């Protein structure tokens, strides 16, 4: 008789677990659908909000946050945080513009921009793992250092870049036209697929989840957590540097004052996409969907003619709600 009564309970728990996993997986997509539906209705012009022209604009605006969100997903899954994203973008954009103006081949200029971001990430990882500085404090300090370095090498003014193919990475109407979407969008999609595979199918990916779930246990299993953190922040920095190249492409100049507060959008995208600030949880796909939610939200607010401060209030509320939901989910599990 006892087995008969225990069986329904076990099945009930199993059903609840499956439902929680399904909600975690589908939650970001449901949120994206809700945002699109809300603004399509409230603007009173769904044909305009969902027009191919506006969708192209939204996707182009998503590129920078989406690329950063890929790197931030690694960091957050590992149990860390990076507040230096916006400053790394500014520094990389200035470095790329200076290289282009110096006659360096555009491909090498792009690589320099990425490596600058990677260097910022490497230093973050080294300080966090080597000096045992809390990630919040270490990256907050780097936020000021990288921003100051960008202003220093740019002489506190924008660096206008000479025209190259880099300028066409995030345009709304790409050349050739058969690309349909800007090259930067296709690149972001390709990188998202690649990193999703890396996280789920490689030893590196499994170790990222392991250190975020339980660092002490990961260390006991023989994982060099200090070295792994340096790799995580370094790889994330490469994505932030690439986002800086995209920023330079969008503005046609390297500006040391751009991307202030971008880290908030990036962190929000990862958390909305199912990432946990406690570490050990998150997906690349979810983070990309979170970045799309942020872009549709901003675009909808602009079409409604709402002021920037209203957008900031809404985004702040969404971040709090997403983190609160994550905490409730953790307590129930």
N, C-alpha and C positions, 0 to 999 in steps of 0.2 A: 504493500500500500504506500509505503514511504517513497518508493521509486516512482510510483504513479503520480504522486503529488510534486515530486522534485522535477519531473520531466517538463511539465508546463512552465515552471519557473525558469528552467534553463533555456527553454525555447523563447520565453519572453525576454530574457536578458540578451540572448543572441539577436533577436529581432531589434531590440533597442540599439545594440551595437551597430548593426547593419544600417539602421536608420540614421544614426549619428554620422557614420562614415559617408553615407549618401548625401546628407545635408552639408557636411564639410566640403565634399567634392562639388556639389551643385550650387552651393550658396553663392559663390562669386558670380556665376552665370545668371542666377535668379536676380541678384542685385543689379547686374548690368541691364537685364531686361526691364527691371522696375524703373531704373533711371531713364532709359530710352523712352519707355511708355509714358512716364510722368511728363517729360519735357515735350514729347510729341503732342500730348494733349494740352498742356498748359500754354504752350506757345500759340496754339490755335492754327498752326501751319505745319502739320506733320509732313506734308509733301516737301516743304522747305528744309525742315530739320533732318529728315531722312533722305534728302536728295543726294545723288552720287557726288555732286560738288562739295556739299557740306561734309559728307563722310570722308572724302579725300582730305579735307582740311583737318578733321578730327584725328585721322590716322597719322597725318604728318606731325600734328602737335603731340601725339602720343609717343613718338619715337624716342625722344630724350628720356622721358620718365620710364618708358618700357625697358630700354637698355640698362638704365641704372637699376631698375627693379630686379633684373636678372642677377646682377652682382649683389644687391642688397639681400636677395633671397638666400644666397650662400651664407652671408654674414648672420642673418637672423636665425636661420636653421641651426647654426653653430652656437647659438646663445649669445651672440654679440649684437652690436649696434654701431652704425657709422654716421656721424653727424657732419662729416667733412665733405659730403657729396657735392654740394653747390660750389664750394671753394675749389675742389678738384676739377670740376667742369670748367670754371673760369680760368684756372691756371692752364689746363690743357688747351683751351680755345686760344689763349694768348700765345702759348708755345707753338701751336700749329700755324697761326697767322704769321708769327715771326719767321718760322722756317720757310713758309711759302714766299714771303717777301725777300728772304735771303737767297732765293734761287734754288732751294732744295727741291728735288723731285716731289710732287704731291703725295706719292705713295709713301715716301720716307717721312714726309711731314705728318701724315696720318699716323704712322708708326711712332713718331716722336710724341705726338699728342697722347696716344695710348700709353706709352711707356712713362710719361710724366704722371698720368693717373695711377699707373701701376706702382711707381715709386712712392707716391703718397700713401697708397694702400700698404705697401711693404713696410714703410716706417710705422704706420699705425699698428700693424701686426707685431712688429718687433718691440714696440713700446709696451703693448698689451701683454705679450707673452714673456718678454725678457725682463721688463721692469715691474711687472705685475700691476700695471695701472688699469683701473676700471675702464672698459671700452667707452663708456659715456664721456669720461673726463679726457681720455687720450684723444678721441676723435673731435671733441669740442675744442681742445687745444690746437689740433691740426686744422680745424676750420679757420682759425685766425691766422695760423702760419701760412697755409696755402693761399688764402685770400691776400695776405700781405705780400707774398712772393709774386702773385699775379700782378698786383699794382706796381710792384718794384720793377719787374722786367718790362712792363708796358709803359713805364713812366707816368702812371696814374691817368692814362687816357686810352681810348679804344685804338686798336691797331687795325687799320683798314688793310685787308688782304687783296693781293692782285688776283684777278679772275683765273680760276682753274676749274677742273671738273668736280672738285670738292663742293663747289657752290650748288651743284645739282643734286646733292644727296637727299635733301628733304623738301624739294619743291612740290607744289600741288599738282603740277602737270609736267611729268618727266619727259625727257627726251632720251631714247626714242619713245613714241607714244604707245607702242605695244607693251611697254612695261606696266601700263595702267596705273600702278602706284609708284611712289618715289623709291629709288634704290635703297634709301635708308630704312624704309618699311620692310622691304624684302630681306635686308640684312638683319634687322631686328628679329624677324620671324625665324630665319635660319639659325641665328644664335640661340634663340629660345628653344628650338627643337634640339640643338646640339647639347645645351646645358641640361635640358630635361633628361636626355639619355645619360649624360655624365652622372647626374645625381642618382639616377635609379639603377644604372647598370654597371657602374665602375666601383673599384675599391675606394677611390677618393670620395665619391658621393656617399657611400655607406659610412665612411669615417666622419664625414661632415654631420650626418644625422646622429652618429654615435656620440660625438663630443658635445653636441647640443642637448641630447637626451640625458646623458650622465657623464660628465667629464671625468670624474674619478674612476668610474667603471671602464671608460675608454682607455684611460691611462694604465689601468690594471691589466687590460687586454694587450698591452704592448704598443699602443698607438702613441706616437710622439705628438702630444697635443700642442706643445709650443710651436713646433715646426709646422704642424697642420694649420694653426691659426695664422701664421705668417703667410702661408700659401693662400688661405681663404681670403684674407684682406688684400693680398697682392693681386689675386685674380679679379676680385671685386673692383679694385682700383683700375684695372685694365678696362673694364666696362665703363667706369666713370670717365676715364680718359677718352674713350670712344664717344661717349655722350658729349664731351667737350668739343670733339671734332664736329659732331652734328650741330652743336650750338654755333660754332664758327661758320658752318655751312649755311645755317638759317639766317644769321645776321650779316654774313659776308665780312665779318671782322672778329677779331679777338677782343673781347670786352672783359676787363678784370672785375666789373661790377655786376655781371649777369648771374643768374641762377641762385640768387639769395632766397633761401627758404625752400629750394627744390628738394632738399633732403626730407622735408615733411611730406611732400607729395609722394616721394619714393617709398618712405616707410609706410605711409597710409596705403599705398597700392599693395605692398606685400602683406600687411595685416588684413586688409579687406579681402585679399586673395586667399586667406586661410593660414598665413604664417603666424606663428606664436612667438611673442616677445620673450617667452620662457625658453625658447629653443626647442629643437628636435622635431619641428613640424613646419611644413610649407611646401609649395610646389611652384615650379616656374610658370606653368599654365595659369594657375590661380593669380600669380603676381601680374602677369600680362593682362588678365581680365581686370584686375584691380586698377592697373594703369589706364585701361580703356574707360572704366567707370569714372576716374578722375577727369579724363579728357571730355567725355560726354557731359559730365556735370559742369565743367567750366564753360564749355561751348553753349550749353543750354542757358546758363546764367547770363552769358554775354548776349544771346539772342533775346532774352527777356529784358535786357537793359539794366540788370541789377549791378550795383556798385561792387567793387573788388572786396570791400569789407564784408559784404554779405556772403560772397564766395568763401572767404576765409572762415567765417563763422560756421558755415555749412560743413566745410571740410574738417574743421576742428571737432565739430559734433560727431561727424562720421568716424573719425579716428577714435574718439572716446567710446562710441558705441561698439566699434569693432573690437577694441581691447577688452571692454566689459563682457562682450559675448564670448571672447576667447577665455576669459577667466571663469565664466559660468560653465563653459564646456569642459574646462580642466577639472573643476570641482566635481562635476557630475561623473566624469570618467574615472 
